[in-house]
Amino acid sequence: MLKTPNWRSVSSDLAATKVSLKAENKRLRKQTMLFVVLFALLLPVTQQAKLMDFQEMYAKEIDQSSMKTCVFLGGEKIDLVDPGDVDKGHKCTVDLPTVSDDERHAKEVCSSRIPYYITAVKHGKTTKCTFQINLKCEKEGYHQIHGKCYKVTDARFTWQEAQSVCNNKFVKDFKPQVANYYYSGLQNYLWDITGVYDAWVSVPELKDYFENPGKNQKAFYVDAGAYKYDARSGDLLLDDPNQKHQVLCEYTPAMTRAEMFYLADVYSEIYPIEVFAGGAVIPSANMETIQQVAPFGQVAHFSTRAFDERCLSIGRIFNVDSYPIQAIEEDFNDVKDHLTSQRFFLTNAFKNDGCDKQDYKQVNHDGSSPMVYRGDSSQLGEYCKAHSFSLQQTGRYPTMASTRAPVLCTLHTYNWTHGACPPGPEWSSKPVRFHRSYNTVFCHYIADNKPSTFEEATKHCEEFGTYLTGFDSAEEFEAVRTKLNPQYPEGIYFKARTPQNRGSLSRGDRVVNGQETPVDDHYWLGGISPCQTQCVERTGKEEVASWIRSVGINTTFLNTYNHDGWKWEKRKDSRKQYVSFRSDNNAFHVHLPGYPYTYMFFVCGVSAPPVRSEKQKGKVQ
């Protein structure tokens, strides 16, 4: 399957081994993708209307990519997995235009196309698939694939730059990184992410894919840009890390109760997962003891750090984070009714010296150290020889250091709030924070003094985790518009435009290599023409433009706002135009990049970073 031809790109000589997907998976997916394209062409009005309905009903619970997957595969509705209980998640049923011979074949067909849990199938002339939606990719522009969230940048970066582009402050709590290509099944679904030409990916063990990888080379995935490398779509190639490619980024979305219930159901025969009102508990399969890390007499001679690794290793089986349970009374009260499989369970609390209950301490993975006992201890001086701490159904008890018992590992879900907008780069003004509908808070970053090409503006935004921005309402736009204040760089000379000197160099004209390049107070925004999403909302006819990357979902506002000063229409040759705002005219325009405006100011935007708050409490049936 592996082969190692030599090939030459314009920029460098590279030794590459091409890794292709299984032929059967390719055939099934291409057949289904053809159906999706035809479906989009034949039923655009119905499709767009359905997506709008889903957004209105489920925007707080389901991400855009999950709704689009359901709609574009022909799903008519999204249902609750358990009617009346939103904690169990949602599901969508679709018909794929692929013949399947039996239930096993049907499951293979569904799994090859749909990157979610397949919970029901039906074989026949078409293949019916029901998939379950448990997680949510909160950030704009990300696509959900098997419990991870992925996006591809438009701009190109070196390998070193790619690390900071993915690991940005807007998703810092969710393990952001360059996408791990080694992750099970990822390569089967990269076709679902539009705009991938050639993108850096992380391959921890290059020798698993390449026979003779270079010492310092890094891997990149090719799709639409494969022809440039004499490769096939879906191949994996090597390149010098100083070369520039797009970047495929990933992060792990927050745990949900729906995911807990699903894991408990699927893995119950391997691990007895118990879901309770505040999360889930998983006991270790092996008996453990607290670890003596130094001789007695030293200040710190016991530790429960080994319990952290034990729980993390259990969590890796389910692709989740799991940690030892705390010994505090609140956590015990939550789980005590579920402590039935063993006589007692170990916690992350321990004691080095001292004889009182209050000498017990615990250090959590996040660095917090809540008190095991609060206030005065009712029984003092009785626990000199007890260094471990356990939970039983009847209560919380100090135990001997040699006590062997399962470690009780936990999963929790949390409520999330919208954090403050982080400070922007040096070229941006103070961010404008706006609370949108659907419980979303958006951060806008204005570049008032950095005229840039469209490609440069796109890269400036993506370098710190944002996109060229969009707006969902006149109120939001007005909050940003009133902050615009174009400031042209020093050393470039301008003259105020008047009727008398209209033919001379005017305000907003940048002199580049002796050539006059107009700017005219324009700002690049994150919109595109021809329209791509929600294009038939008002009249049933295609709108001129739409927002991209989900930076805005209100296409009506974009297409009905003032457009004075330029023709608001898509080109007959269908070439892409990009949306800008001309501040002196207070109007949205669409322009080809480079004509007649090569340089513009720009505004970046993205939703505010999520901040974890209190633990969620749900019901258990």
C-alpha positions as CSV (number, residue, x, y, z in Angstrom):
1,M,0.0,0.0,0.0
2,L,2.9,2.3,0.7
3,K,5.2,3.6,-2.0
4,T,7.9,6.3,-2.0
5,P,8.2,8.2,-5.3
6,N,10.3,11.3,-5.5
7,W,8.5,14.5,-6.7
8,R,9.4,18.1,-7.1
9,S,7.3,21.1,-6.2
10,V,7.9,24.7,-7.3
11,S,9.5,25.5,-4.0
12,S,11.6,22.5,-3.0
13,D,12.6,18.8,-3.6
14,L,10.7,16.5,-1.3
15,A,10.8,12.8,-0.8
16,A,7.2,11.7,-0.3
17,T,5.2,8.6,0.5
18,K,1.6,8.8,-0.5
19,V,-0.9,7.4,1.9
20,S,-4.3,6.7,0.3
21,L,-7.6,5.7,1.8
22,K,-9.2,2.3,1.4
23,A,-10.7,2.0,-2.1
24,E,-14.1,0.9,-0.8
25,N,-14.4,3.8,1.6
26,K,-13.5,6.2,-1.2
27,R,-16.1,4.7,-3.5
28,L,-18.8,4.9,-0.9
29,R,-17.9,8.4,0.1
30,K,-17.6,9.8,-3.4
31,Q,-21.0,8.3,-4.3
32,T,-22.6,9.9,-1.3
33,M,-20.8,13.2,-1.9
34,L,-22.2,13.2,-5.4
35,F,-25.7,12.8,-3.9
36,V,-25.0,15.7,-1.5
37,V,-24.0,18.0,-4.3
38,L,-27.0,17.0,-6.4
39,F,-29.3,17.4,-3.4
40,A,-27.9,20.9,-2.8
41,L,-28.5,21.9,-6.4
42,L,-32.0,20.4,-6.8
43,L,-33.4,21.5,-3.4
44,P,-31.7,24.7,-2.3
45,V,-34.8,26.4,-1.1
46,T,-36.0,23.4,1.0
47,Q,-32.5,22.8,2.3
48,Q,-31.8,26.4,3.4
49,A,-35.2,26.6,5.0
50,K,-34.6,23.4,6.9
51,L,-31.2,24.6,8.2
52,M,-32.8,27.9,9.3
53,D,-35.4,26.0,11.2
54,F,-32.8,23.9,12.9
55,Q,-30.8,27.0,13.9
56,E,-33.8,28.6,15.5
57,M,-34.7,25.5,17.4
58,Y,-31.3,24.0,18.4
59,A,-28.7,26.7,18.3
60,K,-28.1,26.5,22.0
61,E,-27.7,22.7,22.0
62,I,-26.3,21.6,18.6
63,D,-23.4,23.1,16.6
64,Q,-23.6,24.3,13.0
65,S,-21.6,21.5,11.5
66,S,-23.9,18.8,13.1
67,M,-27.0,20.6,11.8
68,K,-25.5,20.9,8.3
69,T,-24.5,17.2,8.3
70,C,-28.1,16.3,9.0
71,V,-29.6,18.7,6.5
72,F,-27.2,18.0,3.6
73,L,-27.6,14.3,3.9
74,G,-31.4,14.7,3.7
75,G,-32.4,14.6,7.3
76,E,-35.9,16.0,7.8
77,K,-35.8,16.6,11.6
78,I,-33.7,16.3,14.7
79,D,-35.2,14.4,17.6
80,L,-34.3,13.8,21.2
81,V,-32.7,10.4,21.8
82,D,-35.0,10.0,24.8
83,P,-38.2,12.0,24.4
84,G,-38.6,14.6,27.1
85,D,-35.0,14.3,28.3
86,V,-32.5,16.7,26.6
87,D,-29.7,15.3,28.8
88,K,-29.6,12.1,26.6
89,G,-28.7,14.0,23.4
90,H,-30.2,14.4,19.9
91,K,-30.4,12.2,16.8
92,C,-30.9,12.5,13.1
93,T,-32.0,9.9,10.6
94,V,-30.9,10.1,6.9
95,D,-31.2,8.0,3.8
96,L,-27.9,7.4,1.9
97,P,-28.2,6.5,-1.9
98,T,-26.1,3.4,-1.5
99,V,-27.3,-0.2,-1.7
100,S,-26.5,-2.3,1.4
101,D,-27.0,-6.1,1.5
102,D,-27.4,-6.7,5.2
103,E,-27.2,-4.9,8.6
104,R,-23.4,-5.3,8.8
105,H,-22.9,-3.8,5.4
106,A,-25.4,-1.0,6.2
107,K,-23.4,-0.2,9.4
108,E,-20.2,0.0,7.2
109,V,-21.9,2.3,4.7
110,C,-23.2,4.7,7.5
111,S,-19.9,4.7,9.4
112,S,-17.9,5.5,6.2
113,R,-19.9,8.6,5.6
114,I,-21.1,10.0,9.0
115,P,-18.5,10.9,11.7
116,Y,-20.9,10.5,14.6
117,Y,-22.1,7.5,16.7
118,I,-24.3,5.3,14.5
119,T,-27.1,4.0,16.6
120,A,-29.4,2.4,14.1
121,V,-29.3,1.3,10.5
122,K,-31.6,-0.3,7.9
123,H,-30.3,-2.0,4.7
124,G,-31.9,-2.0,1.3
125,K,-31.8,-0.1,-2.0
126,T,-30.9,2.9,0.1
127,T,-29.2,2.8,3.4
128,K,-30.9,4.4,6.4
129,C,-28.7,5.7,9.1
130,T,-29.5,7.2,12.5
131,F,-26.7,9.0,14.2
132,Q,-26.4,10.6,17.6
133,I,-25.3,14.1,18.4
134,N,-23.9,14.5,21.9
135,L,-21.1,17.1,21.8
136,K,-21.0,20.7,20.5
137,C,-18.2,22.6,18.7
138,E,-18.8,26.0,20.2
139,K,-16.3,28.0,18.1
140,E,-17.1,29.3,14.6
141,G,-15.6,27.6,11.6
142,Y,-15.0,24.2,13.3
143,H,-16.4,20.9,12.0
144,Q,-17.2,18.0,14.3
145,I,-15.6,14.7,13.5
146,H,-15.9,11.8,16.0
147,G,-15.8,13.8,19.1
148,K,-13.2,16.4,18.0
149,C,-13.6,19.9,16.4
150,Y,-11.6,20.7,13.3
151,K,-11.0,23.8,11.2
152,V,-8.6,24.6,8.3
153,T,-7.0,28.1,7.9
154,D,-7.3,30.0,4.7
155,A,-3.8,31.6,5.2
156,R,-0.6,29.7,5.0
157,F,2.0,29.3,7.8
158,T,5.3,27.6,8.6
159,W,5.2,24.5,10.9
160,Q,6.3,26.6,13.8
161,E,3.7,29.3,13.2
162,A,1.0,26.6,12.9
163,Q,1.5,25.7,16.5
164,S,0.5,29.1,17.8
165,V,-2.3,29.5,15.2
166,C,-4.1,26.4,16.6
167,N,-3.2,26.9,20.2
168,N,-4.9,30.3,20.5
169,K,-6.4,32.0,23.5
170,F,-10.0,31.6,22.3
171,V,-9.9,27.8,22.8
172,K,-7.1,27.5,25.4
173,D,-9.2,25.3,27.8
174,F,-9.9,22.6,25.2
175,K,-6.5,21.2,24.3
176,P,-6.1,23.0,21.0
177,Q,-3.3,21.7,18.7
178,V,-2.4,21.0,15.1
179,A,-4.8,18.2,14.1
180,N,-3.5,14.7,15.0
181,Y,-3.8,12.7,11.7
182,Y,-3.1,9.5,13.6
183,Y,-6.4,9.9,15.4
184,S,-8.7,7.0,14.5
185,G,-10.6,7.6,11.3
186,L,-9.8,11.3,10.8
187,Q,-8.6,10.8,7.2
188,N,-11.9,9.3,6.2
189,Y,-13.8,12.5,6.8
190,L,-11.5,15.3,5.8
191,W,-13.4,15.7,2.6
192,D,-16.2,17.1,4.7
193,I,-14.1,20.2,5.5
194,T,-14.3,22.5,2.6
195,G,-11.4,24.7,1.5
196,V,-8.6,22.2,2.3
197,Y,-5.9,22.4,-0.4
198,D,-2.8,21.4,1.4
199,A,-2.6,21.6,5.2
200,W,-0.1,20.8,8.0
201,V,-1.2,17.9,10.2
202,S,0.5,16.2,13.1
203,V,1.7,12.7,12.6
204,P,3.4,11.5,15.9
205,E,5.0,8.4,14.3
206,L,6.1,9.3,10.7
207,K,7.5,5.8,10.2
208,D,3.9,4.4,10.4
209,Y,3.2,6.3,7.2
210,F,6.6,6.8,5.5
211,E,9.4,4.4,4.8
212,N,12.2,6.9,4.9
213,P,11.0,10.2,6.5
214,G,13.6,13.0,6.6
215,K,15.0,14.0,10.0
216,N,13.3,17.3,10.3
217,Q,10.4,17.0,7.8
218,K,6.7,17.4,8.8
219,A,3.6,16.0,7.2
220,F,0.9,17.7,5.3
221,Y,-2.4,16.5,3.9
222,V,-3.4,17.3,0.3
223,D,-7.0,17.5,-1.0
224,A,-8.0,20.1,-3.6
225,G,-4.4,21.1,-4.1
226,A,-3.1,17.6,-4.8
227,Y,-2.5,18.3,-8.5
228,K,0.3,20.8,-7.5
229,Y,2.3,17.9,-6.1
230,D,1.5,15.2,-8.7
231,A,-0.5,13.5,-5.9
232,R,-4.0,12.2,-5.3
233,S,-6.6,13.8,-3.1
234,G,-6.3,12.3,0.3
235,D,-2.5,11.7,0.2
236,L,-0.1,12.5,3.0
237,L,3.2,14.1,2.0
238,L,6.3,15.5,3.7
239,D,7.8,19.0,3.5
240,D,10.4,21.2,5.0
241,P,8.9,22.8,8.2
242,N,9.9,26.3,6.9
243,Q,7.6,25.9,3.9
244,K,4.1,27.4,4.2
245,H,0.8,25.5,4.1
246,Q,-2.7,25.8,5.4
247,V,-3.1,24.4,8.9
248,L,-5.6,21.8,10.1
249,C,-6.4,22.6,13.8
250,E,-8.4,20.6,16.4
251,Y,-9.7,20.9,19.9
252,T,-11.7,18.6,22.2
253,P,-15.2,20.0,23.0
254,A,-16.5,20.1,26.6
255,M,-17.9,16.9,28.0
256,T,-21.8,16.7,28.1
257,R,-24.2,14.6,30.0
258,A,-25.4,13.1,26.7
259,E,-21.9,11.8,26.1
260,M,-21.7,10.4,29.6
261,F,-24.9,8.5,29.1
262,Y,-23.8,7.1,25.8
263,L,-20.4,6.0,27.1
264,A,-22.1,4.4,30.2
265,D,-24.3,2.4,27.9
266,V,-21.7,1.3,25.3
267,Y,-18.9,0.5,27.7
268,S,-20.8,-0.8,30.7
269,E,-19.5,-4.4,30.0
270,I,-15.9,-3.2,30.2
271,Y,-16.2,-0.6,32.9
272,P,-19.2,-0.2,35.3
273,I,-19.8,3.5,34.5
274,E,-22.4,5.1,36.7
275,V,-24.0,8.4,35.7
276,F,-25.2,10.5,38.6
277,A,-26.7,14.0,38.9
278,G,-23.4,15.7,38.8
279,G,-21.4,13.6,36.4
280,A,-20.2,10.0,36.1
281,V,-18.0,7.7,38.1
282,I,-15.7,4.9,36.8
283,P,-13.9,2.6,39.3
284,S,-10.5,1.3,38.3
285,A,-10.3,-2.3,37.4
286,N,-7.2,-2.9,39.6
287,M,-6.8,-2.5,43.3
288,E,-4.5,0.4,44.2
289,T,-2.7,1.9,47.2
290,I,-1.4,5.4,47.8
291,Q,2.2,5.8,46.7
292,Q,5.0,6.2,49.2
293,V,7.4,8.5,47.4
294,A,10.0,9.1,50.2
295,P,11.0,7.6,53.6
296,F,9.0,8.4,56.7
297,G,10.2,11.5,58.4
298,Q,10.4,13.6,55.3
299,V,7.9,16.4,54.8
300,A,6.2,14.7,51.8
301,H,6.4,11.0,51.8
302,F,3.0,10.1,50.4
303,S,1.3,11.1,47.1
304,T,-1.8,10.3,45.1
305,R,-0.3,11.5,41.8
306,A,-0.3,7.9,40.5
307,F,-4.1,7.9,40.8
308,D,-4.2,10.8,38.3
309,E,-2.4,8.7,35.7
310,R,-4.6,5.7,36.4
311,C,-7.8,7.7,35.8
312,L,-6.4,9.5,32.8
313,S,-5.5,6.1,31.2
314,I,-9.1,4.9,31.8
315,G,-10.4,8.1,30.2
316,R,-8.2,7.6,27.1
317,I,-10.2,4.5,26.4
318,F,-13.3,6.7,25.9
319,N,-11.4,9.7,24.5
320,V,-12.4,11.8,27.6
321,D,-10.6,13.3,30.6
322,S,-11.1,11.5,33.9
323,Y,-9.6,12.3,37.3
324,P,-9.7,10.8,40.8
325,I,-12.8,11.8,42.9
326,Q,-12.3,14.5,45.5
327,A,-12.9,13.5,49.1
328,I,-15.0,16.6,49.9
329,E,-18.5,16.1,51.4
330,E,-20.3,17.6,48.4
331,D,-18.8,15.1,45.9
332,F,-19.5,12.2,48.4
333,N,-23.2,13.2,48.7
334,D,-23.5,13.2,44.9
335,V,-22.1,9.6,44.4
336,K,-22.8,7.7,47.6
337,D,-25.9,5.9,46.2
338,H,-23.7,4.6,43.4
339,L,-20.9,3.1,45.5
340,T,-22.3,-0.5,45.4
341,S,-19.8,-2.5,43.4
342,Q,-17.1,-2.5,46.1
343,R,-16.9,-2.1,49.8
344,F,-15.0,1.1,49.5
345,F,-13.1,3.3,47.0
346,L,-9.9,5.4,47.2
347,T,-9.9,9.1,46.6
348,N,-7.2,11.7,45.8
349,A,-6.9,12.8,49.4
350,F,-4.0,11.7,51.6
351,K,-2.1,12.7,54.8
352,N,1.6,12.8,55.5
353,D,2.0,13.7,59.2
354,G,-0.4,14.6,61.9
355,C,-3.2,12.8,63.7
356,D,-6.3,14.8,62.9
357,K,-8.8,14.7,60.1
358,Q,-7.9,18.2,59.1
359,D,-4.4,17.1,58.3
360,Y,-5.7,15.4,55.1
361,K,-5.1,17.3,51.9
362,Q,-5.8,16.8,48.2
363,V,-4.3,18.5,45.1
364,N,-6.5,18.4,42.0
365,H,-5.3,18.3,38.4
366,D,-6.1,22.0,37.9
367,G,-4.0,23.0,40.9
368,S,-6.9,23.6,43.3
369,S,-6.8,22.1,46.8
370,P,-10.2,22.1,48.5
371,M,-10.3,21.2,52.2
372,V,-11.3,17.7,53.0
373,Y,-12.9,18.8,56.3
374,R,-14.1,22.2,57.1
375,G,-14.2,23.8,60.6
376,D,-13.2,22.0,63.8
377,S,-12.7,18.3,63.7
378,S,-15.0,16.4,66.1
379,Q,-12.4,13.6,66.6
380,L,-8.9,14.8,67.2
381,G,-5.7,12.8,67.4
382,E,-7.1,9.4,66.3
383,Y,-5.6,9.0,62.8
384,C,-1.9,9.0,63.2
385,K,-1.4,5.8,61.3
386,A,-4.0,6.5,58.6
387,H,-2.6,8.1,55.5
388,S,-5.2,7.1,52.8
389,F,-8.8,8.2,52.4
390,S,-11.8,6.3,51.1
391,L,-15.5,6.6,50.4
392,Q,-18.1,4.0,51.4
393,Q,-21.8,4.2,51.1
394,T,-22.0,5.0,54.8
395,G,-19.5,7.8,54.8
396,R,-16.0,9.2,54.3
397,Y,-13.2,7.5,56.2
398,P,-9.5,7.8,56.8
399,T,-7.8,4.5,56.0
400,M,-4.4,2.8,56.4
401,A,-1.7,3.5,53.8
402,S,-1.6,-0.1,52.8
403,T,-5.3,-0.3,52.1
404,R,-6.0,-1.7,48.6
405,A,-9.1,-0.7,46.8
406,P,-10.3,0.6,43.4
407,V,-9.6,4.3,42.7
408,L,-12.9,6.1,42.0
409,C,-12.5,8.2,38.8
410,T,-14.9,10.9,37.8
411,L,-16.2,12.7,34.8
412,H,-18.0,16.0,35.2
413,T,-19.9,18.4,33.0
414,Y,-19.8,22.1,33.6
415,N,-21.8,25.2,32.8
416,W,-19.8,27.6,30.6
417,T,-20.0,31.4,30.5
418,H,-18.7,33.9,28.0
419,G,-15.3,35.3,29.1
420,A,-13.9,38.7,28.5
421,C,-12.5,39.5,25.0
422,P,-8.8,38.9,25.2
423,P,-6.5,41.9,24.3
424,G,-5.8,41.9,20.5
425,P,-2.6,42.3,18.6
426,E,-0.7,45.6,18.7
427,W,-2.4,46.7,15.4
428,S,-6.0,46.4,16.8
429,S,-8.0,48.8,18.9
430,K,-9.8,47.8,22.1
431,P,-12.1,44.9,21.3
432,V,-15.8,45.5,20.9
433,R,-17.8,42.9,22.9
434,F,-21.4,42.3,21.8
435,H,-24.0,39.9,23.2
436,R,-25.8,38.2,20.3
437,S,-29.0,36.2,20.4
438,Y,-28.7,32.4,20.8
439,N,-26.6,33.2,23.9
440,T,-23.5,34.0,22.0
441,V,-21.0,36.8,22.8
442,F,-18.9,38.1,19.9
443,C,-15.5,39.9,20.0
444,H,-14.6,42.3,17.2
445,Y,-11.1,43.6,16.7
446,I,-10.7,46.7,14.5
447,A,-7.5,47.4,12.5
448,D,-7.7,51.1,11.9
449,N,-4.1,51.7,10.9
450,K,-3.0,48.7,8.9
451,P,-4.1,48.7,5.2
452,S,-3.8,45.2,3.9
453,T,-4.7,43.0,1.0
454,F,-7.5,40.5,1.5
455,E,-5.0,37.7,1.9
456,E,-2.9,39.7,4.4
457,A,-6.0,40.7,6.4
458,T,-7.1,37.0,6.5
459,K,-3.7,36.0,7.8
460,H,-3.6,38.7,10.4
461,C,-6.9,37.6,11.8
462,E,-6.1,33.9,11.8
463,E,-2.7,34.4,13.4
464,F,-4.4,35.1,16.7
465,G,-7.5,32.7,16.4
466,T,-10.1,35.0,14.7
467,Y,-11.6,35.5,11.2
468,L,-12.6,38.5,9.2
469,T,-15.8,39.4,11.1
470,G,-19.5,39.5,10.4
471,F,-22.6,40.9,12.1
472,D,-26.0,39.4,13.0
473,S,-28.0,42.6,13.5
474,A,-28.0,46.3,12.9
475,E,-27.4,46.9,16.6
476,E,-24.2,44.8,16.6
477,F,-23.0,46.5,13.4
478,E,-23.6,49.9,14.9
479,A,-21.7,49.0,18.0
480,V,-18.6,48.4,15.8
481,R,-19.2,51.1,13.2
482,T,-19.1,53.9,15.7
483,K,-15.7,52.7,16.8
484,L,-14.1,52.8,13.3
485,N,-11.5,55.6,12.9
486,P,-9.3,55.1,9.8
487,Q,-5.7,56.2,10.6
488,Y,-3.4,56.1,7.5
489,P,0.2,55.2,8.2
490,E,2.8,58.0,8.5
491,G,5.1,58.4,5.5
492,I,2.4,57.9,3.0
493,Y,0.9,61.2,1.8
494,F,-2.7,61.9,1.3
495,K,-4.8,64.9,0.3
496,A,-8.4,65.3,1.4
497,R,-10.8,64.6,-1.5
498,T,-12.7,67.6,-2.8
499,P,-14.6,68.2,-6.0
500,Q,-11.7,70.4,-7.1
501,N,-9.0,67.7,-6.7
502,R,-10.9,64.6,-7.3
503,G,-8.4,63.5,-10.0
504,S,-5.4,64.0,-7.7
505,L,-4.2,61.8,-4.9
506,S,-7.1,61.5,-2.4
507,R,-7.6,60.5,1.1
508,G,-7.5,56.7,1.2
509,D,-5.1,56.4,-1.8
510,R,-1.9,54.5,-0.8
511,V,1.2,55.1,-2.8
512,V,3.0,51.8,-3.4
513,N,6.2,51.8,-5.6
514,G,5.0,55.1,-7.1
515,Q,1.6,53.7,-7.9
516,E,-1.6,55.1,-6.4
517,T,-3.7,52.4,-4.7
518,P,-7.1,53.4,-3.4
519,V,-8.3,52.5,0.1
520,D,-11.1,55.1,0.6
521,D,-11.9,54.0,4.2
522,H,-12.9,50.5,3.2
523,Y,-12.7,47.6,5.7
524,W,-12.5,44.0,4.7
525,L,-15.2,41.8,6.4
526,G,-15.9,38.1,6.4
527,G,-18.5,37.9,3.7
528,I,-18.5,36.4,0.2
529,S,-20.4,36.6,-3.1
530,P,-21.8,34.4,-4.7
531,C,-23.9,33.6,-1.6
532,Q,-23.0,30.3,0.1
533,T,-25.4,29.9,3.1
534,Q,-28.9,31.1,3.8
535,C,-29.2,32.4,0.3
536,V,-32.9,32.2,-0.3
537,E,-34.2,33.5,3.0
538,R,-36.3,36.6,1.8
539,T,-37.7,36.1,-1.7
540,G,-36.8,32.6,-2.7
541,K,-34.2,34.0,-5.1
542,E,-30.5,33.8,-4.4
543,E,-29.0,36.6,-2.3
544,V,-25.9,38.4,-3.5
545,A,-23.7,37.6,-0.5
546,S,-23.5,35.7,2.7
547,W,-21.3,35.5,5.8
548,I,-18.6,32.8,5.9
549,R,-17.1,30.7,8.7
550,S,-20.4,31.3,10.7
551,V,-19.1,34.8,11.7
552,G,-22.7,35.8,11.1
553,I,-25.9,33.9,10.3
554,N,-28.2,36.8,9.4
555,T,-27.9,37.0,5.6
556,T,-30.9,39.2,5.4
557,F,-29.1,42.0,7.3
558,L,-26.1,41.8,5.0
559,N,-28.2,42.0,1.8
560,T,-30.7,44.6,2.9
561,Y,-28.3,47.2,4.5
562,N,-27.2,50.3,2.5
563,H,-25.1,49.5,-0.6
564,D,-24.6,53.0,-2.0
565,G,-21.5,53.7,-4.0
566,W,-21.0,50.3,-5.7
567,K,-23.1,47.7,-7.5
568,W,-24.4,45.1,-5.1
569,E,-24.6,42.1,-7.4
570,K,-22.8,38.9,-8.1
571,R,-20.6,38.7,-11.1
572,K,-21.8,36.9,-14.3
573,D,-18.6,35.0,-14.5
574,S,-19.1,33.8,-10.9
575,R,-15.7,35.0,-9.7
576,K,-15.6,35.4,-6.0
577,Q,-16.0,38.8,-4.5
578,Y,-15.6,39.7,-0.9
579,V,-17.6,41.9,1.4
580,S,-16.3,45.2,2.7
581,F,-17.7,48.2,4.5
582,R,-17.0,51.7,3.3
583,S,-17.2,53.8,6.4
584,D,-17.5,57.3,4.8
585,N,-20.5,56.0,2.8
586,N,-21.9,53.8,5.6
587,A,-22.4,51.0,3.0
588,F,-21.5,47.3,2.4
589,H,-19.8,46.6,-0.9
590,V,-18.6,43.5,-2.7
591,H,-15.2,43.6,-4.5
592,L,-12.8,41.4,-6.3
593,P,-9.6,41.2,-4.2
594,G,-7.3,43.7,-5.8
595,Y,-9.9,45.5,-7.9
596,P,-10.4,48.4,-7.6
597,Y,-9.1,48.2,-4.0
598,T,-6.0,46.2,-3.3
599,Y,-5.6,47.6,0.2
600,M,-8.2,48.0,2.9
601,F,-8.4,48.2,6.7
602,F,-10.1,45.2,8.3
603,V,-12.1,44.0,11.3
604,C,-11.5,40.5,12.8
605,G,-14.0,38.7,15.0
606,V,-14.8,35.5,16.9
607,S,-17.0,34.4,19.8
608,A,-15.6,35.1,23.3
609,P,-13.6,32.4,24.9
610,P,-15.7,30.0,27.1
611,V,-15.0,30.1,30.8
612,R,-15.9,27.1,33.0
613,S,-18.2,27.9,35.9
614,E,-20.1,25.6,38.2
615,K,-20.7,21.9,37.7
616,Q,-23.9,21.0,35.9
617,K,-26.5,19.1,37.8
618,G,-28.9,16.9,35.8
619,K,-31.4,14.2,36.4
620,V,-30.8,10.5,36.3
621,Q,-33.5,8.1,35.2
